[in-house]
Amino acid sequence: MPDPTRPEGPKIIAIANQKGGVGKTTTTINLAAALAELGVRVLIVDLDPQGNASTGLGLDVEARQFTVYDLLLDEAPLRDVIQATAQERLSIIPSTVDLSSADIELISNEKRSFLLHDALRHPEMDRYGFDYVLIDCPPSLNLLTVNAMVAAHSVLVPLQSEFFALEGLSQLMLTIREIRQTANPALRIEGVVLTMFDARNNLSTQVEQDARDNLGELVFRTRIPRNVRVSEAPSYAMSVLSYDPLSKGAQAYRDLAQELMENAARVAA
C-alpha cells in the first residue's frame, strides 16, 4: 500500500522515438538545462548505450564508475549512480556501452519491464527532491525503452522535420498503447516536438502542417530550429543554453520548458 506521508515524487518523462537522429538526446540535455534554469531540480537517466547524454554533459567514461546498468541489473543504490553535472540543479545517471547487453541479460528477470520503475520510486529518491526526471531512450523499441515507458508518466516525442517523419510514429503509438494496456495504464503522450525545423524550407512547413492536422494539440507550439549552436554545443560538453545563451536554439528550448511546465500546471488543475 502506498505511503500517504511520502512526497508525490518527480514527474517522469520518457523522451522516445525509435528513429535515430531526430534529436532525442539533444532535446533531453537542453530541455533539462532549460528546466533547471527555471529553478526546478532535474535528473536525466541516460538509457542509451551510446551514452551521448552523459558525454554531452561532460562526464568522461572514466568518471562513470556506476551507471544505469548497475542500477538495473545489480540494484546499485541511487546514491552511487546519481552524479551532479556542471549545471546547477541538473544531475544524471550515466550510461556506457555496457548497457548494450542489458536486453539479453534482462530476459530471464521476472520483473524485467519494471526495474527502472521501481528504482525511480525507491524511497531514497525523496532526499534528492527532483521535480522532473527525463529519460533519454535508445533509438529502438527494445526492453530498455519498455522500461522507460513503464517507469514514465508520459512520453515526449521529438519529430524531425523531414520526409517520412510521421510514418515512424505509428509503431511508437502502438507501443505506447500496448504499455497502457499491460503495464502502465496512466501513461500518456506529453506531446510531439518538431526538431531541426527550418521555416525557409517548404518541407519543414509541410511536415508541421501534417503533424498538426493528424495530432492536433499534441504538437507543441514551440519548434526547435535547425541551429548550428545546438549542433556545436555537445562537442564542448555543454548544453546550448550554457554554450550560447542568446542563440535561437537556446531560446527555443527555454520556450519548450516553459510550455511543458504550463501544460503540467493545466493538467494538475
C-alpha positions in Angstrom: 0.0 0.0 0.0 1.5 3.4 -0.9 2.7 5.5 2.0 0.5 8.7 2.1 3.2 10.6 4.1 5.7 10.3 1.3 6.1 13.1 -1.3 4.4 12.5 -4.6 7.8 12.3 -6.4 9.1 13.8 -9.7 7.3 13.9 -13.0 8.9 11.3 -15.1 9.0 11.8 -18.9 10.5 9.3 -21.4 11.9 11.0 -24.5 11.4 8.5 -27.2 11.3 7.8 -30.9 12.6 4.6 -32.4 14.0 6.5 -35.4 17.6 7.7 -34.8 18.9 11.2 -35.5 15.7 13.0 -34.6 17.1 15.0 -31.7 16.2 12.8 -28.7 19.5 13.3 -26.8 19.8 16.9 -27.8 16.2 17.5 -26.6 16.9 15.7 -23.3 20.0 17.7 -22.5 18.7 21.1 -23.5 15.2 20.7 -22.1 16.7 19.5 -18.8 19.1 22.5 -18.8 16.2 24.9 -19.5 14.0 23.4 -16.7 17.0 23.7 -14.3 17.4 27.3 -15.4 13.8 27.9 -14.4 14.7 26.8 -10.9 13.5 23.2 -10.8 15.6 20.1 -9.9 16.1 17.7 -12.9 17.5 14.2 -13.2 18.5 12.8 -16.6 18.5 9.0 -17.0 20.8 8.1 -19.8 19.2 4.9 -21.1 21.0 4.8 -24.4 24.1 2.5 -24.6 25.8 5.1 -26.7 26.0 7.3 -23.6 25.7 10.5 -25.6 23.7 12.4 -22.9 26.5 11.6 -20.4 29.2 12.7 -22.8 27.2 15.8 -23.8 27.1 16.9 -20.2 30.8 16.5 -19.6 31.1 13.1 -17.9 34.2 11.2 -19.1 33.8 7.5 -19.5 36.4 7.0 -16.7 34.2 9.0 -14.3 31.2 6.7 -14.9 32.1 4.2 -12.2 28.5 3.3 -11.6 25.9 3.6 -14.3 22.3 2.9 -15.2 23.4 -0.7 -15.9 24.4 -1.1 -12.3 21.1 0.4 -11.2 19.0 -2.0 -13.3 21.0 -5.2 -13.2 22.9 -5.0 -9.9 20.4 -3.0 -7.9 23.1 -0.4 -7.1 21.8 2.3 -4.7 20.8 5.6 -6.2 23.5 7.4 -4.2 26.1 5.5 -6.2 24.7 6.2 -9.7 23.3 9.8 -9.5 26.1 12.3 -10.4 26.0 16.0 -10.4 26.7 18.0 -13.6 28.4 21.4 -14.1 24.9 22.9 -14.3 23.2 23.8 -11.0 20.1 21.7 -10.2 20.9 19.2 -13.0 22.0 15.6 -12.2 22.4 12.5 -14.4 22.5 8.7 -14.1 25.1 8.0 -16.8 25.4 5.2 -19.3 28.2 3.3 -21.0 28.3 0.7 -23.8 27.9 -2.0 -21.1 24.2 -1.2 -21.3 24.0 -2.7 -24.9 23.9 -6.2 -23.4 21.1 -5.4 -21.0 18.3 -6.6 -23.2 19.7 -10.1 -23.3 20.6 -10.1 -19.6 17.1 -8.9 -18.6 15.2 -11.6 -20.4 15.3 -14.1 -17.5 14.3 -11.5 -14.9 10.6 -11.8 -14.0 10.5 -8.0 -13.2 12.4 -7.1 -16.4 10.0 -4.4 -17.5 9.6 -2.8 -14.1 13.2 -2.4 -13.0 13.5 1.3 -13.8 10.0 2.0 -12.5 10.9 0.5 -9.1 14.3 2.2 -9.0 12.9 5.7 -9.6 10.2 5.2 -6.9 12.6 4.0 -4.3 12.2 6.0 -1.0 15.9 7.1 -1.4 14.7 9.3 -4.3 12.9 11.6 -1.8 16.1 13.0 -0.5 17.1 14.5 -3.8 13.9 16.5 -4.3 13.8 16.1 -8.1 10.9 17.8 -9.8 11.5 16.2 -13.2 13.2 13.0 -14.5 13.9 12.9 -18.2 14.7 9.5 -19.7 16.8 9.5 -22.8 15.7 6.4 -24.6 17.7 4.4 -27.2 16.7 4.6 -30.9 14.7 1.4 -30.8 11.6 -0.1 -29.2 13.6 -2.6 -27.1 13.3 -3.7 -23.5 15.2 -0.6 -22.3 12.6 1.6 -24.0 9.8 -0.5 -22.5 11.4 0.1 -19.1 11.3 3.8 -19.7 7.7 3.8 -20.7 6.6 1.6 -17.8 8.5 4.0 -15.4 7.2 7.2 -17.0 4.1 9.3 -16.5 4.3 10.5 -20.1 6.2 10.2 -23.4 7.7 13.2 -25.3 8.3 12.5 -28.9 10.9 14.6 -30.9 9.9 14.6 -34.6 12.4 15.6 -37.2 11.0 18.0 -39.8 11.7 15.7 -42.8 10.0 13.4 -45.3 8.6 10.2 -43.8 8.8 11.7 -40.3 5.2 10.8 -39.4 5.4 7.2 -40.8 7.6 6.1 -37.9 5.2 7.5 -35.3 2.6 4.8 -35.9 4.8 2.0 -34.4 5.7 4.2 -31.4 2.0 4.9 -30.8 1.2 1.2 -30.9 3.9 0.5 -28.4 2.5 3.2 -26.1 -1.0 1.8 -26.4 0.4 -1.7 -25.6 2.2 -0.4 -22.5 -1.0 1.3 -21.4 -2.9 -2.0 -21.7 -0.4 -4.2 -20.0 1.8 -2.3 -17.5 1.2 1.4 -17.2 -2.5 2.4 -17.7 -1.8 6.0 -16.7 0.9 6.6 -19.4 0.1 9.5 -21.7 1.7 11.3 -24.6 3.2 14.5 -23.2 3.5 15.9 -26.7 5.3 15.9 -30.0 8.1 18.5 -30.6 9.2 19.4 -34.0 13.0 19.4 -34.2 15.6 20.7 -36.8 12.9 23.0 -38.1 13.7 25.3 -41.0 11.0 27.9 -41.6 12.6 28.7 -45.0 12.1 25.1 -46.1 8.8 24.1 -47.6 9.2 20.5 -46.4 9.5 21.6 -42.8 6.3 23.7 -43.1 4.5 20.7 -44.7 5.7 18.3 -42.0 4.4 20.7 -39.4 1.0 21.1 -41.1 0.7 17.3 -41.4 1.6 16.8 -37.8 -0.9 19.4 -36.6 -3.6 18.0 -38.9 -3.0 14.5 -37.6 -2.1 15.1 -33.9 -3.8 18.4 -33.1 -2.9 19.8 -29.7 -0.4 17.0 -29.0 2.1 19.0 -31.1 3.9 21.6 -29.0 3.6 25.2 -30.2 7.4 25.5 -29.7 9.5 24.4 -32.7 13.2 23.7 -32.3 15.1 25.3 -35.2 17.9 23.9 -37.2 20.7 25.8 -35.4 24.4 25.5 -35.7 24.9 26.4 -32.0 22.7 23.4 -31.0 24.9 21.1 -33.1 28.2 22.6 -31.7 27.3 22.5 -28.0 27.8 18.8 -27.3 31.4 18.9 -28.6 32.1 21.3 -25.8 30.3 19.1 -23.3 27.7 21.8 -22.7 24.0 22.4 -23.2 23.3 25.1 -25.8 22.0 27.3 -23.0 25.5 27.3 -21.5 27.3 27.4 -24.8 25.4 30.2 -26.4 22.7 31.5 -24.1 21.4 34.1 -26.7 21.2 31.7 -29.7 17.9 30.8 -31.3 18.3 27.2 -30.2 18.8 28.1 -26.5 15.7 30.4 -26.6 13.6 27.6 -28.3 14.5 25.1 -25.5 13.6 27.8 -22.9 10.2 28.2 -24.6 9.7 24.4 -24.7 10.5 24.2 -21.0 8.0 27.0 -20.2 5.3 25.3 -22.4 5.9 21.9 -20.7 5.5 23.4 -17.2 2.4 25.4 -18.3 0.9 22.1 -19.7 1.7 20.3 -16.4 0.0 23.1 -14.4 -3.0 22.9 -16.6 -3.3 19.1 -16.2 -2.8 19.4 -12.4 -5.6 22.0 -12.2 
